[in-house]
Amino acid sequence: MIRLSCEAFDLARQYLKTQSRSLDRALFEYRFEDAAASRVTEALASFQNPDGGFGLALEPDVRTPSSSALATGIGLSILKEVRQPAHDPMVVNAVEYLRRTFDQERQVWRAVPEDVNDHPHAPWWHDEDGSLARTFDDFLVMPRAQLVALLHHYRELVPADWLDNLTEATVADIETAEDGVFAGGGDALGYALTLAETDAVPQPHTDRILPRLRAQTEPVVCTEPTEWDTYCATPLKVAPSPESPVADLLWEDLQTNLDYVIERQTDQGAWEPTWTWGGAYPEAWEKARREWRGHVTLETLTSLEAYERIDR
């Protein structure tokens, strides 16, 4: 078993403090140095628009300044992590944005805004005659499952009947989705697992979807180390901490994956994203890549700490 040395951890810390976005730096200090949550919320506030939603490249692969369900899910997840209460204005405004932009007819949120094509973006976020909805399976799982989980955490801000009906629809779609929905990079599986592992979600819903998600885990997860430098569902991506409801299914592969990532730290102390934009928007991609590098470094350290693989 390989461990990240004190020197390697210090190198990563220095990278995050000098090269990452202020948000990732603040999250690192909150997670590892007991810094105040206010530092995180102050950094996060720069990504919240007047309409209450989050945007402004909070998700670096989507460069439109407009708010999106995708980015708002990220923003609310961070607010939940730092224990912002439901009455906090950032939370209230984000939830109101989600309520306003919900597609009542289709019972989903469109992941990214209509103007996504007007700004630099990763190729998979391009929308041509409805291609985005086809790519992301009509948004039935991604980003809906995560947003439903977050709304349960802040359920006092939404009508109970509306949330209960939406949860039932989401759970039913996860139960009946074709296996291919969870394949690929594992993003849909990760979003669905967020719903299954959120304490605020009623247990009967978790009991319905967790067997399906556990059954999908081993077929979806890539266990071949030679493929881990590509965009795929690595064990750590699906189970970033031992508390994951599928970690037990992947335990041996997780240990190999942890060894692998420790050995992939760069000389600068960072970890690189495993994807590119395939030559699209080269200048914007370089900026996005720098942002992702800091975020990937933060999440890698967080997982290594969760699995007790850091000497410090």
Secondary structure, DSSP 8 states (H G I E B T S, - for coil): ---B-HHHHHHHHHHHHHHS-HHHHHHHHHHHS---HHHHHHHHHTTB-TTS-B-TTSSTTB--SS-BHHHHHHHHHHHHHTT--TTSHHHHHHHHHHHHH-BTTTTB--SS-GGGGGS-B-GGG--STTHHHHHTGGGTTTTHHHHHHHHHHTGGGS-HHHHHHHHHHHHHHHHH--GGGG-TTSHHHHHHHHHHH-TTS-HHHHHHHHHHHHHHHHHHS---GGGTTSSS--HHHH-SSTTSTTGGGGHHHHHHHHHHHHHT--TTS----S---TTSSHHHHHHHHHHHHHHHHHHHHHHHHHTT-B--
